[in-house]
C-alpha cells in the first residue's frame, strides 16, 4: 500500500527528495512533522466550519492554505524518506 501511495504522490514527494542524505536526522523529526501537519489539517477544518457561516468566498482561502500545508506535511511525514523530512525542517541540504 505504501509503495502505491508513494508512486501516486511522487510529483509532490520528488521536490523534497533531492539533496544529500542528512547527517543529523532523528525519528522525532518525523513525529513532529506529522503532528504539525495534523494541527494544520485541524485548522483547515475549524476554518471551514467558520467560513461556512459566511457568504463571502474569501473566507475559504485559509481553508485551502491550511489544508495544503497540512496535507503536504503529513504526506512527507508518512511517505517521505529521511532526506525529505530533513529538507522540510531545513536540516538537510
Biotite code that builds the C-alpha atoms (Angstrom):
import biotite.structure as struc

atoms = struc.array([
    struc.Atom([0.000, 0.000, 0.000], chain_id="A", res_id=1, res_name="UNK", atom_name="CA", element="C"),
    struc.Atom([2.824, 2.410, 0.900], chain_id="A", res_id=2, res_name="UNK", atom_name="CA", element="C"),
    struc.Atom([4.567, 1.847, -2.434], chain_id="A", res_id=3, res_name="UNK", atom_name="CA", element="C"),
    struc.Atom([1.334, 2.530, -4.327], chain_id="A", res_id=4, res_name="UNK", atom_name="CA", element="C"),
    struc.Atom([0.734, 5.773, -2.450], chain_id="A", res_id=5, res_name="UNK", atom_name="CA", element="C"),
    struc.Atom([4.368, 6.783, -2.937], chain_id="A", res_id=6, res_name="UNK", atom_name="CA", element="C"),
    struc.Atom([4.005, 6.307, -6.692], chain_id="A", res_id=7, res_name="UNK", atom_name="CA", element="C"),
    struc.Atom([0.722, 8.215, -6.686], chain_id="A", res_id=8, res_name="UNK", atom_name="CA", element="C"),
    struc.Atom([2.131, 11.220, -4.806], chain_id="A", res_id=9, res_name="UNK", atom_name="CA", element="C"),
    struc.Atom([5.598, 11.126, -6.387], chain_id="A", res_id=10, res_name="UNK", atom_name="CA", element="C"),
    struc.Atom([5.177, 14.570, -8.054], chain_id="A", res_id=11, res_name="UNK", atom_name="CA", element="C"),
    struc.Atom([4.896, 16.134, -4.596], chain_id="A", res_id=12, res_name="UNK", atom_name="CA", element="C"),
    struc.Atom([7.482, 13.934, -2.899], chain_id="A", res_id=13, res_name="UNK", atom_name="CA", element="C"),
    struc.Atom([10.196, 14.338, -5.543], chain_id="A", res_id=14, res_name="UNK", atom_name="CA", element="C"),
    struc.Atom([10.509, 18.030, -4.693], chain_id="A", res_id=15, res_name="UNK", atom_name="CA", element="C"),
    struc.Atom([11.666, 17.117, -1.180], chain_id="A", res_id=16, res_name="UNK", atom_name="CA", element="C"),
    struc.Atom([13.747, 14.064, -2.126], chain_id="A", res_id=17, res_name="UNK", atom_name="CA", element="C"),
    struc.Atom([16.609, 15.999, -3.726], chain_id="A", res_id=18, res_name="UNK", atom_name="CA", element="C"),
    struc.Atom([19.888, 16.701, -1.975], chain_id="A", res_id=19, res_name="UNK", atom_name="CA", element="C"),
    struc.Atom([22.276, 14.785, 0.218], chain_id="A", res_id=20, res_name="UNK", atom_name="CA", element="C"),
    struc.Atom([21.441, 12.280, 2.937], chain_id="A", res_id=21, res_name="UNK", atom_name="CA", element="C"),
    struc.Atom([21.005, 14.155, 6.245], chain_id="A", res_id=22, res_name="UNK", atom_name="CA", element="C"),
    struc.Atom([23.577, 13.574, 8.948], chain_id="A", res_id=23, res_name="UNK", atom_name="CA", element="C"),
    struc.Atom([21.535, 14.798, 11.891], chain_id="A", res_id=24, res_name="UNK", atom_name="CA", element="C"),
    struc.Atom([18.130, 13.198, 11.264], chain_id="A", res_id=25, res_name="UNK", atom_name="CA", element="C"),
    struc.Atom([16.218, 11.973, 14.295], chain_id="A", res_id=26, res_name="UNK", atom_name="CA", element="C"),
    struc.Atom([12.991, 9.921, 14.300], chain_id="A", res_id=27, res_name="UNK", atom_name="CA", element="C"),
    struc.Atom([11.397, 12.659, 16.405], chain_id="A", res_id=28, res_name="UNK", atom_name="CA", element="C"),
    struc.Atom([11.612, 14.965, 13.367], chain_id="A", res_id=29, res_name="UNK", atom_name="CA", element="C"),
    struc.Atom([9.162, 12.699, 11.520], chain_id="A", res_id=30, res_name="UNK", atom_name="CA", element="C"),
    struc.Atom([6.784, 12.553, 14.503], chain_id="A", res_id=31, res_name="UNK", atom_name="CA", element="C"),
    struc.Atom([6.900, 16.342, 14.899], chain_id="A", res_id=32, res_name="UNK", atom_name="CA", element="C"),
    struc.Atom([6.197, 16.824, 11.181], chain_id="A", res_id=33, res_name="UNK", atom_name="CA", element="C"),
    struc.Atom([3.158, 14.544, 11.397], chain_id="A", res_id=34, res_name="UNK", atom_name="CA", element="C"),
    struc.Atom([1.976, 16.427, 14.496], chain_id="A", res_id=35, res_name="UNK", atom_name="CA", element="C"),
    struc.Atom([2.339, 19.830, 12.848], chain_id="A", res_id=36, res_name="UNK", atom_name="CA", element="C"),
    struc.Atom([0.600, 18.513, 9.730], chain_id="A", res_id=37, res_name="UNK", atom_name="CA", element="C"),
    struc.Atom([-2.259, 17.222, 11.860], chain_id="A", res_id=38, res_name="UNK", atom_name="CA", element="C"),
    struc.Atom([-2.597, 20.614, 13.523], chain_id="A", res_id=39, res_name="UNK", atom_name="CA", element="C"),
    struc.Atom([-2.768, 22.344, 10.143], chain_id="A", res_id=40, res_name="UNK", atom_name="CA", element="C"),
    struc.Atom([-5.454, 19.896, 8.990], chain_id="A", res_id=41, res_name="UNK", atom_name="CA", element="C"),
    struc.Atom([-7.372, 20.621, 12.201], chain_id="A", res_id=42, res_name="UNK", atom_name="CA", element="C"),
    struc.Atom([-7.057, 24.353, 11.477], chain_id="A", res_id=43, res_name="UNK", atom_name="CA", element="C"),
    struc.Atom([-8.420, 23.731, 7.985], chain_id="A", res_id=44, res_name="UNK", atom_name="CA", element="C"),
    struc.Atom([-11.488, 22.003, 9.413], chain_id="A", res_id=45, res_name="UNK", atom_name="CA", element="C"),
    struc.Atom([-12.080, 24.734, 12.007], chain_id="A", res_id=46, res_name="UNK", atom_name="CA", element="C"),
    struc.Atom([-11.605, 27.443, 9.374], chain_id="A", res_id=47, res_name="UNK", atom_name="CA", element="C"),
    struc.Atom([-14.017, 25.614, 7.073], chain_id="A", res_id=48, res_name="UNK", atom_name="CA", element="C"),
    struc.Atom([-16.662, 25.497, 9.772], chain_id="A", res_id=49, res_name="UNK", atom_name="CA", element="C"),
    struc.Atom([-16.188, 29.200, 10.496], chain_id="A", res_id=50, res_name="UNK", atom_name="CA", element="C"),
    struc.Atom([-16.194, 30.124, 6.803], chain_id="A", res_id=51, res_name="UNK", atom_name="CA", element="C"),
    struc.Atom([-19.316, 28.102, 6.053], chain_id="A", res_id=52, res_name="UNK", atom_name="CA", element="C"),
    struc.Atom([-21.406, 30.597, 8.006], chain_id="A", res_id=53, res_name="UNK", atom_name="CA", element="C"),
    struc.Atom([-20.141, 33.445, 5.860], chain_id="A", res_id=54, res_name="UNK", atom_name="CA", element="C"),
    struc.Atom([-21.492, 34.477, 2.476], chain_id="A", res_id=55, res_name="UNK", atom_name="CA", element="C"),
    struc.Atom([-18.027, 35.618, 1.372], chain_id="A", res_id=56, res_name="UNK", atom_name="CA", element="C"),
    struc.Atom([-15.955, 33.129, -0.633], chain_id="A", res_id=57, res_name="UNK", atom_name="CA", element="C"),
    struc.Atom([-12.755, 34.794, 0.589], chain_id="A", res_id=58, res_name="UNK", atom_name="CA", element="C"),
    struc.Atom([-13.257, 33.009, 3.895], chain_id="A", res_id=59, res_name="UNK", atom_name="CA", element="C"),
    struc.Atom([-12.267, 29.759, 2.243], chain_id="A", res_id=60, res_name="UNK", atom_name="CA", element="C"),
    struc.Atom([-8.742, 30.953, 1.372], chain_id="A", res_id=61, res_name="UNK", atom_name="CA", element="C"),
    struc.Atom([-7.403, 29.966, 4.821], chain_id="A", res_id=62, res_name="UNK", atom_name="CA", element="C"),
    struc.Atom([-9.108, 26.577, 4.452], chain_id="A", res_id=63, res_name="UNK", atom_name="CA", element="C"),
    struc.Atom([-7.259, 25.890, 1.214], chain_id="A", res_id=64, res_name="UNK", atom_name="CA", element="C"),
    struc.Atom([-3.917, 27.138, 2.557], chain_id="A", res_id=65, res_name="UNK", atom_name="CA", element="C"),
    struc.Atom([-4.134, 25.252, 5.867], chain_id="A", res_id=66, res_name="UNK", atom_name="CA", element="C"),
    struc.Atom([-5.261, 22.085, 4.102], chain_id="A", res_id=67, res_name="UNK", atom_name="CA", element="C"),
    struc.Atom([-2.466, 22.248, 1.525], chain_id="A", res_id=68, res_name="UNK", atom_name="CA", element="C"),
    struc.Atom([0.241, 22.794, 4.154], chain_id="A", res_id=69, res_name="UNK", atom_name="CA", element="C"),
    struc.Atom([-1.168, 20.088, 6.425], chain_id="A", res_id=70, res_name="UNK", atom_name="CA", element="C"),
    struc.Atom([-1.582, 17.602, 3.590], chain_id="A", res_id=71, res_name="UNK", atom_name="CA", element="C"),
    struc.Atom([1.990, 18.052, 2.353], chain_id="A", res_id=72, res_name="UNK", atom_name="CA", element="C"),
    struc.Atom([3.377, 17.810, 5.896], chain_id="A", res_id=73, res_name="UNK", atom_name="CA", element="C"),
    struc.Atom([1.509, 14.591, 6.662], chain_id="A", res_id=74, res_name="UNK", atom_name="CA", element="C"),
    struc.Atom([2.325, 13.190, 3.228], chain_id="A", res_id=75, res_name="UNK", atom_name="CA", element="C"),
    struc.Atom([6.058, 13.794, 3.626], chain_id="A", res_id=76, res_name="UNK", atom_name="CA", element="C"),
    struc.Atom([5.946, 12.677, 7.259], chain_id="A", res_id=77, res_name="UNK", atom_name="CA", element="C"),
    struc.Atom([4.374, 9.338, 6.411], chain_id="A", res_id=78, res_name="UNK", atom_name="CA", element="C"),
    struc.Atom([5.628, 8.507, 2.906], chain_id="A", res_id=79, res_name="UNK", atom_name="CA", element="C"),
    struc.Atom([8.786, 10.586, 2.549], chain_id="A", res_id=80, res_name="UNK", atom_name="CA", element="C"),
    struc.Atom([12.335, 9.452, 3.173], chain_id="A", res_id=81, res_name="UNK", atom_name="CA", element="C"),
    struc.Atom([14.581, 10.769, 5.937], chain_id="A", res_id=82, res_name="UNK", atom_name="CA", element="C"),
    struc.Atom([16.054, 13.127, 3.346], chain_id="A", res_id=83, res_name="UNK", atom_name="CA", element="C"),
    struc.Atom([12.633, 14.641, 2.610], chain_id="A", res_id=84, res_name="UNK", atom_name="CA", element="C"),
    struc.Atom([11.779, 15.116, 6.280], chain_id="A", res_id=85, res_name="UNK", atom_name="CA", element="C"),
    struc.Atom([15.138, 16.760, 6.936], chain_id="A", res_id=86, res_name="UNK", atom_name="CA", element="C"),
    struc.Atom([14.660, 19.067, 3.958], chain_id="A", res_id=87, res_name="UNK", atom_name="CA", element="C"),
    struc.Atom([11.265, 20.234, 5.220], chain_id="A", res_id=88, res_name="UNK", atom_name="CA", element="C"),
    struc.Atom([12.797, 21.075, 8.616], chain_id="A", res_id=89, res_name="UNK", atom_name="CA", element="C"),
    struc.Atom([15.719, 22.810, 6.955], chain_id="A", res_id=90, res_name="UNK", atom_name="CA", element="C"),
    struc.Atom([18.333, 20.459, 8.390], chain_id="A", res_id=91, res_name="UNK", atom_name="CA", element="C"),
    struc.Atom([19.061, 18.769, 5.054], chain_id="A", res_id=92, res_name="UNK", atom_name="CA", element="C"),
    struc.Atom([20.723, 20.272, 2.025], chain_id="A", res_id=93, res_name="UNK", atom_name="CA", element="C"),
])
